[in-house]
Amino acid sequence: QKEVEQNSGPLSVPEGAIASLNCTYSDRGSQSFFWYRQYSGKSPELIMSIYSNGDKEDGRFTAQLNKASQYVSLLIRDSQPSDSATYLCAVYREAGTALIFGKGTTLSVSS
Amino acid sequence: KAGVTQTPRYLIKTRGQQVTLSCSPISGHRSVSWYQQTPGQGLQFLFEYFSETQRNKGNFPGRFSGRQFSNSRSEMNVSTLELGDSALYLCASSLQQGVNSPLHFGNGTRLTVT
């Protein structure tokens, strides 16, 4: 089992819809979770971090964490064509270890 | 505040050669991590440096090495290049080493090995 797993997509949603991106991780001791966005030909850009169970909202983005299920998700409300990118889930297993990335989910928002 | 700066942006090398990539972290950031990104494997962790010491290492052969200087700037070196080393190499910095420190990435160095 890979450490961090994401559906590769593409996930296609119409403009204005909610996009839901999911990520599972294998190490129950994982402590910190991040979502990055990567546009084609660009480097990853941090968009959300979450450390405790529940929801964390930032503008149109909501990160959700369920440590018991080893599951973290990202919701994008009112999706825009500019949200079309690859979304990377990243997890720190435990203190002092490396940040491990999933392979990413490609999101396509059509106008 | 200036972001993470990587040089050069593009490199073309021949099999068997070696290459050195450079990374300047965000001012005040003391931890530098390096990743290799390829279409098939995604982002794979190479190594992390903090206070001039390698703290973590990924599953890459010894041809891949790095170092960090006292000003937190970092370099990575790849010796005896292979075709499979063609990739985007990303450097990322963070304030501290640890679980609550998100990484901030540079624009990367695109390495092509022919």
Boltz contact constraints between the chains, C-beta under 6 A:
constraints:
  - contact:
      token1: [A, 31]
      token2: [B, 99]
      max_distance: 6.0
  - contact:
      token1: [A, 32]
      token2: [B, 99]
      max_distance: 6.0
  - contact:
      token1: [A, 32]
      token2: [B, 100]
      max_distance: 6.0
  - contact:
      token1: [A, 34]
      token2: [B, 102]
      max_distance: 6.0
  - contact:
      token1: [A, 43]
      token2: [B, 90]
      max_distance: 6.0
  - contact:
      token1: [A, 43]
      token2: [B, 105]
      max_distance: 6.0
  - contact:
      token1: [A, 43]
      token2: [B, 107]
      max_distance: 6.0
  - contact:
      token1: [A, 43]
      token2: [B, 108]
      max_distance: 6.0
  - contact:
      token1: [A, 44]
      token2: [B, 105]
      max_distance: 6.0
  - contact:
      token1: [A, 46]
      token2: [B, 102]
      max_distance: 6.0
  - contact:
      token1: [A, 49]
      token2: [B, 102]
      max_distance: 6.0
  - contact:
      token1: [A, 92]
      token2: [B, 99]
      max_distance: 6.0
  - contact:
      token1: [A, 95]
      token2: [B, 99]
      max_distance: 6.0
  - contact:
      token1: [A, 98]
      token2: [B, 45]
      max_distance: 6.0
  - contact:
      token1: [A, 98]
      token2: [B, 48]
      max_distance: 6.0
  - contact:
      token1: [A, 98]
      token2: [B, 56]
      max_distance: 6.0
  - contact:
      token1: [A, 99]
      token2: [B, 103]
      max_distance: 6.0
  - contact:
      token1: [A, 101]
      token2: [B, 43]
      max_distance: 6.0
  - contact:
      token1: [A, 103]
      token2: [B, 42]
      max_distance: 6.0
